[in-house]
Amino acid sequence: AKNPTLVTLSAERRQAIAKIAREYNVALIEDDLYGELTDDPTPLLAEFAPERTIVAGGLSKSVAAGVRGGWLSCPPAYRHRIRVAHKMMTGGLPFLLAEVGTRLVMSGQAGEIRKRCIAEIQARLAVVRDVLAGFDFKARDNVPFVWLTLPDPWLSGTFKNACLAQGVLIDDEDEFKAGRSEQVFHGVRFGVSQPRQSKDVAGGVAVIRRLLDEGRAGYDSFS
């Protein structure tokens, strides 16, 4: 699921991308960090172009945010260059993180924690779906964030500031743009996994709903 809009490429689209990459000799980098949450059966790009696709995975989204170590799956020809580039850019993965991640996976604990995470995410998404019923938003099972399309006259940045003034932290669409763009979605993204308890999620979503109902963005300035 694409962050933040929750768009998922179809198998046909992935196959077309792989074909173009092969034709023009382009390497592909596939971010599959949310893949362990969604259990999406759609084949990865790597299955269509295994000789040129680098797949990134890790435990930070599906198991524990503090376990920042991850892994790359790549064609053998890329292995040495990736290892050198990673070491030059980061100094290397801290041994303790690598050891923690390895033990979680090898012991089976990562799988158990993942199941509990998914159950909690589902419960929190149920709250979001209930409170925001009637508004235009996307939420996908097991994925801990929501993409909300704002009604007129709200702007993405203005809505973010309005929420912040009420103690609710969300991301406006500019957070996910690499630079200036003429494409505007008038949308915001908010996560449900960071609050410690489900009641905190319910309180935050209630604030979002209240602001949407008031629709006063055209008259007030949030700075």
N, C-alpha and C positions, 0 to 999 in steps of 0.2 A: 504494500500500500504506500503510495507516494506521500511524503510528508511535505506540505501540510494538507493537500486537497483530497487525499484518500483515493486518488485515481489509480486504477490498476491496468497495466497494459495487457491486452488480450494475447493469446498464443499466436494469433495471426500477425499481430503487430510486432511481436518479438521476433518472429521468424523473418519478417521483412527487414527489420533492423540488422539482424545477423547476416542476411544476404548482402545488404549494402556494405556492412563492415568488412565482409570477406572480399567484396568486389574492389573496395578502395584500400584494403590492407590497414584497417583501423582497429586498434585495441579497444575492448569494451570493459568498463568497470561497473559491476552490478552490486548495489547495496542491498543486502538481504537481512539487515538487522531485525526487521519486524517479521521476517518470514517464519520464525519459530513461534510466533504468536498466532498468526493467521491460519496456518496449515493450508494455505492456498495450493490447490493441486496444479495450477498453471505451471508449465515447465519454465525453468529459469532460462535466461538468455544463454547461460553456459551450456545448456543442453542442445541449443541450436548451433552454437559456435564455440565448442570447447577449446579449440586451438588458439583462441584470441580473447577469451573472457576471464577477467579476474573477479572473483566473488568475495565480498567482505561480509563477515559474520562476527558475532560476539554475544556476550551475556548481558550487556548493560540494559537492553530493552526488554528482554524476555525473562530475566532472572533477577538481577540486582543492579541498580544504577551505579553502585560503587565499584563494581567489578568492570573496570574500563578496558581491560585487555580483550583482544579479539583475535581473529585469524583471517588469513587470506587463502583462498584456493585459486591456484593459477596454473597455466601450462608450464611445464618444466623449463622452457626457454626463458621465462620471465623470473624464475625463482631467485637467482643470484642478484639480479638488478634490483628487485623489490627489497630484498634483505638489506642491501647496501643503502638504498634510498631511505628506507625506514630508519636505519641507524644514523644516517647523516642528518635527518630532519628531527628526530626525537631523542637521540642518544640511546635508543633501545628500550624495549619494554621492561619495566621494573620486575625483578625476579619474583618478588612477593605476589604481585598481581597475577603473573603467569602461573605460579604455583597454586594460588587460590582457585583460579579459574579451572585449571587442570583437575584438581582434586574434586571440585564440585561436579564436573562432568563425569569423571571416571567412577566416582562413588555412587552416582545416580541421584545425588541430592539436587543437582540442577534441574532435573526433570520434575522432581517433586515440588520444588519451589515454583517452577514454571506453572504447574497445574494450579497452585494456590493463587498465583498472580492473575491468571486468566479468570478464575472464579471471582476474584475481587474486582477486576476490571469490568467484567460483565455486570456485576451488581451496580457499579457506579454509572455505567452507561445506561442502565435501566432508569436511573434517576434523571439523567440528562434527557433521555427520550420523553420521559413523562413531563418534566418541567418545561421543556422547549417545544412541546407539541404544537403544531400549527405554524412554526417558523421553518425557514429553509436551511437545513443543516445536514451534514453527512457524518454518520458515525458507523464504524464497521466493527463487527463482533471481534472482541479480544484486543483491539487496537486502542491504546490509552489516550487518544486525543480526538478532538471533534473540530470539523471545519464548518463554520457558521457564515452563511451569506447574509449580509446586513440589509435590512429594509431601508428604503429611502426615508429620510435624508442622511442617514449615518455614513460617515467615511471611516475607513479602517483605523487610521491613526487616532481620529477623534474618539471612536468607540473604545479603543485601548486606554486612552487617558481618562475617559469617563469611568471605566471599570476600576482603574488604578485609584482614582479618587475615592472609590467605595471599598478599597482594600482587596480587589481581585486583580491578579496579574494574568494577562493574556498576551498573545503575540499578534501584532498586526501583520498584514501581508508583506510589508516591506522587509520584515525580518528574514524572509526567505528568498529575496531577490538578490542576485549577484551584482546588480547595478541598476541604473535608471532604465525604466521600461514604460512604454506607452500602454502596455496591457494592464488593466486594472480589474480586480475581481470584487472589490468592496466586501472583502471577507476577513475573518479573524480565526485564529486557531487557539484553542485552549486545551490543556491537558487535564486528566482526571487522576493521574497516578501519584502526584506529588503530595497532596494533602494527606495527613496522617490518618484521618478517619473519614468514613463515608459522609458523616453529617457535615463535615467541612466542605465536601464537594456539593452537597445539597444547598448549603448556604451561598456558595459562590455562584452556582447556576441560578439561584433565585435572584441574585443581584443582576445577572445578565438578563434574565427575563423581565425584571422590573424596568431596566433601562430600555429594552426593546419595546415594551408596552407604552412607555412614556413618550418615546419618539421625539425628544426635545432637542435633538442635535442641531437643528436649524436655528435655534434661538440662544443656546448657551455656548460658551467657549470653555473648553477643558484644556488647561495648560499645566 
